[in-house]
Amino acid sequence: MITLYDLPSRFEDPNPTYSPFVGRVKLALQHKGLPFTTHWIEYSEITAKAKEIGAPPTSIRPDGSPLYTVPFIFDSETNLAVSDSFLIVKYLDRTYPKSGPTLIPAGTDVLQNLFALDTAMAPLLPLYTFLRASIFHKLSPSMQEAYVKLGPPFDTQAHLKLGKEELKELWTRMEAALGRIDGAMGERNTLVAEKQPTFADAALWANLHVIKLVVGTNSEEWTAITSTWHNGRWGKYLSWLESYGQIDTI
Ligand SMILES: N[C@@H](CCC(=O)N[C@@H](CS)C(=O)NCC(=O)O)C(=O)O
């Protein structure tokens, strides 16, 4: 059995995962049909837990010390711990080649990794402060304390301070970023492999999931994204990705 380490939140959604990096691994596990359990840990517990199970750091802090991040997984079948969303998905493909689709088909590694790092992140960037402030209020006090110290400083009330026009402008920029992806996809329904999901799809899905958590499924914004923008492509795309495994046609 695989254990996935994730961060707890208070979002009222069956899938309260707000880290886009954990989200993509969660969807990848679902797509590959691999059973897993989630172990919730706070920011303050990441380093100790990763060291305890043997999950490596994913980068180096400015002071030269190792940085441990979620997601990481422990697989009791192989007794191995793996960190970093891209490396975890590569591990799943390699270890369970017959389970579900190959999420990183040969020869697509570099482009999929870059897509996940850059293009898939682009729709989130205009809303960065708004999203961070909104997420902050869905965390426990001890999680909030750690969350404000991650990345560039932000105003925890930013989501309330943005004017209507300012917000509208940010959503327009997000629509444009998604529009670039829509334009590149053209008539295609998926990003890499026709009729089956890949790591790139999971990465884009996870980013849109964060937006959904923050604005809520009944909001005007979510309705626009899923039903109006780009001829309703994203609503169909997200439902297909979420139901993949049960329904495998698009
Ligand atoms: N390259 C890593 C990035 C993971 C990452 O940045 N995770 C964040 C949560 S969204 C984290 O654990 N941050 C803890 C910290 O920076 O101390 C991946 O793809 O898994």
The ligand as a Tripos MOL2 file, in Angstrom:
@<TRIPOS>MOLECULE
LIG
   20    19     1     0     0
SMALL
NO_CHARGES

@<TRIPOS>ATOM
      1 N1          9.3850   20.2260   -6.6640 N.3       1 LIG1
      2 C1          8.5010   19.8310   -5.5930 C.3       1 LIG1
      3 C2          7.8420   21.0600   -4.9790 C.3       1 LIG1
      4 C3          6.9430   20.7090   -3.7980 C.3       1 LIG1
      5 C4          6.5800   21.9050   -2.9440 C.2       1 LIG1
      6 O1          7.0140   23.0560   -3.1890 O.2       1 LIG1
      7 N2          5.7830   21.6410   -1.8950 N.am      1 LIG1
      8 C5          5.3990   22.6690   -0.9340 C.3       1 LIG1
      9 C6          3.9080   22.5500   -0.6390 C.3       1 LIG1
     10 S1          2.9490   23.1740   -1.9870 S.3       1 LIG1
     11 C7          6.1110   22.4270    0.3840 C.2       1 LIG1
     12 O2          6.1200   21.3080    0.8750 O.2       1 LIG1
     13 N3          6.7060   23.4690    0.9680 N.am      1 LIG1
     14 C8          7.3400   23.3700    2.2570 C.3       1 LIG1
     15 C9          8.4450   24.3860    2.4190 C.2       1 LIG1
     16 O3          8.7500   25.1070    1.4480 O.co2     1 LIG1
     17 O4          8.9920   24.4430    3.5160 O.co2     1 LIG1
     18 C10         7.4410   18.8590   -6.1550 C.2       1 LIG1
     19 O5          7.1620   18.9200   -7.3640 O.co2     1 LIG1
     20 O6          6.9660   17.9900   -5.4100 O.co2     1 LIG1
@<TRIPOS>BOND
     1     1     2 1
     2     2     3 1
     3     2    18 1
     4     3     4 1
     5     4     5 1
     6     5     6 2
     7     5     7 1
     8     7     8 1
     9     8     9 1
    10     8    11 1
    11     9    10 1
    12    11    12 2
    13    11    13 1
    14    13    14 1
    15    14    15 1
    16    15    16 2
    17    15    17 1
    18    18    19 2
    19    18    20 1
@<TRIPOS>SUBSTRUCTURE
     1 LIG1         1 GROUP 0 **** ****
